[in-house]
Amino acid sequence: MGLEDLKKGKRELIMEAAIKVFSRKGYNYTKMEEIAIEAGIGKGTIYEYFASKLQLLQEILERSFQLYHQKMVEEIQSSICFKDKIRILVEAHFKFCQENKELTSILFWNIDYIDEELRAWGYQKQAEKERHLREFIQMGIDNGEIRPVDTKLMAVILGGILGSIWVPLVIEGWEVDKNTAAEQITQIIMNGIGN
């Protein structure tokens, strides 16, 4: 293992430990010493990779968003019709939340109170997600799969559905089959907007 691999490994170790501690205690109540203990390293080692707790959180959020977004885009693009895309999108969201509970609690938790730069980043990511949803909805309209609807309104509704699912899954420990739930949500959406 080379020096770069070792550095990458330690960086990942720190981020994984931070995810665990942030999800347990919250950002404001987490101390860098606690992250170091969770990672099994000295506190000073964290500062070799991250200048501050805020920078550490920013990197976690950025990487998390990329992972989440990439998974959603891959899933949607692999499907043919609008109805299947909705089902796959909801299924992928359930799967992400179920497989990444600690990460999900950080990614979807309200970050407004942290810092102005982070808040702006969060709003930018929200706008990107909404833009992708609107494009996806517009394609369904253009293909005649759904009747013309206000794409912004529909994107807000879909975003709201996805955004509200994580709390019962992660915080409340709701055990649900992602495929069954995705099918039911798809039916609810399509029966309301389907041609």
N, C-alpha and C positions, 0 to 999 in steps of 0.2 A: 504494500500500500504506500503510495507516494504522499508527499506533504500536502498536495492539493486535495487528495482523497480524505486525508485525516482532517483537514480543515473543514471540508464539506460535511464530513461525518459529525464533527463536533457542533457545527452550525445547526444541523438537523436535530441533533440531540437536545440542544438548547431550545430550539423552537418547539419540539415535542413536549419538553418539560414545561415550557411556558404555557402551551395550550392546556395542559392538565391543570396547572395552578390557576391560570386565568379563569378557566371554566368552573373551578371549585370556589374560588374566593372573589372573583371579579377583578377587573383591571385595577381599580383604585385601591383595593385592599391587598394587592399582591406586592410583595417586596422581592427585589432581585435576589436576596439571599435565599428565599424560598424556592425560586426557580433553580438556583445553583444546587441546592440540596436535592431537589427532585431529579436534576440531571446527573448528580453525583460528581460535580466539579466544584472548583473554587469560584467564588463570586467574581473575582478579577478576570477569570477566563471569559465570562459573559461579555465583559467590556472590550475584549479583544475582537469580538464579532459584531457587537451592537453598542452604539454610543449611549443609548438610553433605553429605558423600559418602553417609551413611546415608539422608538424606532423598531424595537423588537415586535411590538404589537402591529405596527404598520406592515412589516414584512409578512407576519403571519396572516393578516387580513388580505394583503395583496395576493399571496400565494393561494390562500383559500378561495378567494374569488375566482382566480384563474382556473383552479381545479374544478370548482363548481360549474363555472360558465362553460369550460371545455367539455365537461361531461354532458351538460344540457344540449349544447350545439351538436355534439356527435350523435346523441340519441335522436334528436329531431331530424337531422339531415338523413338519417338512415331509414326514415319512414316515407311512405308515399302519400297517403291522404291526410287531410286535416284532422279527422277524428283520431287516427292512429298517432299523429304527432302530439295531440293533446294527451292521450293516454300515456304515451312514452315519456313525455315531459313530466307528468305528474308522478309516474312510476320512478323515473330517474331522481326526482326530488325526494321522494320517500326513501329510496335506496341511499342517497347521499346522506340524508339526515340520520338514518338508522345505522349506517356504517361509520359515521364521523360525528358522534354525539357531542364530544367535547369541542370539536372544531365548529360544529353547527351552532352551539350556544354562543360562541364568540362571534361568528360571522353574522348571525341574524339578530344578536342582542342589540339594543339601542346604543349606538356609539356617539350620540349627540353631545354627551357631557364631557367627552375626552379632550378634544383639542380642535381648534378651528380648521387646521389643515386636514385632519382626519375626517372631520365632518364634511368638508368640501369633497374629499375623496369618496366618502360614502354616497353623497348625493350624485356625484359623477357616475359611480357604478350603478346606482339605481336608475339613472337616466339611460345608461347603456342597455341595461336589462329591459327597460320599457321600450326602447327603440327596437330591440330584437323581437320582442313580443308583438309590437305593432306591425313589423315587416311580415312576420309569420302569419298574423291575422289577415293582413292585406292580401297575402298569397291565397289564403283560403277563400276570401271574397272574390278575388280575380279568377280563381279556378271554378267559381260557382258552387263551392262546397258549403258555404254559409252565406246567409243573406247579408247585405250591406249593413254594417254596424259601425258605430264610432270606434275606431281602432284604439284610441287613447283610453276610452272608457273600458273596453274589453280587456286591454292590457292591464289596467288598474285592477279589474276584477280577477283576472288570472294571477297577477302578482299577489293580490290579497289572499287568494286561496293558497298559493304556494307559501307565502310568508306566514300564514297562520298555522300551517301544519306542523312546523318544527316544535312549537311549545308542547302539544300533547305527546309527541314522539320523544323529545329529549328531556323536558322538565318533568312531565307526568309519567313517563315510562309506558306510554300507550303501546301495546303489542297489537299490531295490525298487519295483515298480509298486504304488501305494497301493490301486488297485482289486482287483488280484489278491490282495494280502495281506489286505485287509479281507474279501474273500469267503472266503478260507481260514480266517481267525480266526472269522468268523461261523459257518461250518460246524462248526468244532470246538466252539464254545460251544453251538450249537443241537443238535447231535447228542448233547450231554451233558445238556441240559435241555429240549429240545423235546418236545411231546406227540406 
